[in-house]
Amino acid sequence: GCAMLSGWPPLASKLDIAGSANGKTPFFLAHGSSDGVVLPDCSRKAHATLTNADTPVQLEMYPGMAHSSCGKEIADLGDFLERVLPP
């Protein structure tokens, strides 16, 4: 699995995700709705790009959270990792 917290994938529109050997790698994207450093639209666009490439992706937006983290985000990330990583 791959996780991106309050980030953006550079050159996402130029990546051949669907044709990649890792095209089915699950992604977890998390972002605060009040992030003024990396705008939430960066994660929304990444989600759209991955969805269009038929890549499994989960997007979680956290209301009111700025460019930081919160307990819910960490718990959601833990749930994702438990689901996608082998025991």
Contacts in CASP RR format, 6 or more apart in sequence:
PFRMAT RR
TARGET T0000
AUTHOR 0000-0000-0000
METHOD contacts of the structure
MODEL  1
GCAMLSGWPPLASKLDIAGSANGKTPFFLAHGSSDGVVLPDCSRKAHATL
TNADTPVQLEMYPGMAHSSCGKEIADLGDFLERVLPP
1 25 0 8 1.000
1 26 0 8 1.000
1 27 0 8 1.000
1 28 0 8 1.000
1 80 0 8 1.000
1 81 0 8 1.000
1 84 0 8 1.000
1 85 0 8 1.000
2 25 0 8 1.000
2 26 0 8 1.000
2 27 0 8 1.000
2 28 0 8 1.000
3 27 0 8 1.000
3 28 0 8 1.000
3 29 0 8 1.000
3 30 0 8 1.000
3 77 0 8 1.000
3 80 0 8 1.000
3 81 0 8 1.000
4 27 0 8 1.000
4 28 0 8 1.000
4 29 0 8 1.000
4 30 0 8 1.000
4 43 0 8 1.000
4 46 0 8 1.000
5 30 0 8 1.000
5 31 0 8 1.000
5 69 0 8 1.000
5 73 0 8 1.000
5 77 0 8 1.000
6 30 0 8 1.000
6 31 0 8 1.000
6 32 0 8 1.000
6 35 0 8 1.000
6 37 0 8 1.000
6 38 0 8 1.000
6 43 0 8 1.000
6 67 0 8 1.000
6 68 0 8 1.000
6 69 0 8 1.000
7 31 0 8 1.000
7 38 0 8 1.000
7 42 0 8 1.000
7 43 0 8 1.000
7 46 0 8 1.000
8 38 0 8 1.000
8 42 0 8 1.000
8 43 0 8 1.000
8 45 0 8 1.000
8 46 0 8 1.000
9 15 0 8 1.000
9 46 0 8 1.000
9 49 0 8 1.000
12 45 0 8 1.000
12 46 0 8 1.000
12 49 0 8 1.000
13 49 0 8 1.000
15 49 0 8 1.000
17 23 0 8 1.000
17 49 0 8 1.000
17 50 0 8 1.000
17 53 0 8 1.000
17 55 0 8 1.000
18 53 0 8 1.000
18 54 0 8 1.000
18 55 0 8 1.000
23 53 0 8 1.000
23 55 0 8 1.000
24 55 0 8 1.000
24 56 0 8 1.000
25 55 0 8 1.000
25 56 0 8 1.000
26 55 0 8 1.000
26 56 0 8 1.000
26 57 0 8 1.000
26 58 0 8 1.000
26 80 0 8 1.000
26 83 0 8 1.000
26 84 0 8 1.000
27 46 0 8 1.000
27 50 0 8 1.000
27 55 0 8 1.000
27 56 0 8 1.000
27 57 0 8 1.000
27 58 0 8 1.000
28 57 0 8 1.000
28 58 0 8 1.000
28 60 0 8 1.000
28 76 0 8 1.000
28 77 0 8 1.000
28 80 0 8 1.000
28 81 0 8 1.000
29 43 0 8 1.000
29 46 0 8 1.000
29 47 0 8 1.000
29 50 0 8 1.000
29 57 0 8 1.000
29 58 0 8 1.000
29 59 0 8 1.000
29 60 0 8 1.000
30 43 0 8 1.000
30 59 0 8 1.000
30 60 0 8 1.000
30 61 0 8 1.000
30 62 0 8 1.000
30 73 0 8 1.000
30 76 0 8 1.000
30 77 0 8 1.000
31 38 0 8 1.000
31 40 0 8 1.000
31 42 0 8 1.000
31 43 0 8 1.000
31 59 0 8 1.000
31 60 0 8 1.000
31 61 0 8 1.000
31 62 0 8 1.000
31 65 0 8 1.000
32 40 0 8 1.000
32 61 0 8 1.000
32 62 0 8 1.000
32 63 0 8 1.000
32 64 0 8 1.000
32 65 0 8 1.000
32 66 0 8 1.000
32 67 0 8 1.000
33 40 0 8 1.000
33 61 0 8 1.000
33 62 0 8 1.000
33 63 0 8 1.000
33 64 0 8 1.000
33 65 0 8 1.000
34 63 0 8 1.000
34 64 0 8 1.000
34 65 0 8 1.000
34 66 0 8 1.000
35 65 0 8 1.000
35 66 0 8 1.000
35 67 0 8 1.000
36 66 0 8 1.000
36 67 0 8 1.000
37 66 0 8 1.000
37 67 0 8 1.000
38 67 0 8 1.000
40 61 0 8 1.000
43 59 0 8 1.000
43 61 0 8 1.000
44 59 0 8 1.000
46 57 0 8 1.000
47 57 0 8 1.000
47 59 0 8 1.000
50 57 0 8 1.000
51 57 0 8 1.000
58 80 0 8 1.000
60 73 0 8 1.000
60 76 0 8 1.000
62 70 0 8 1.000
62 72 0 8 1.000
62 73 0 8 1.000
65 73 0 8 1.000
END
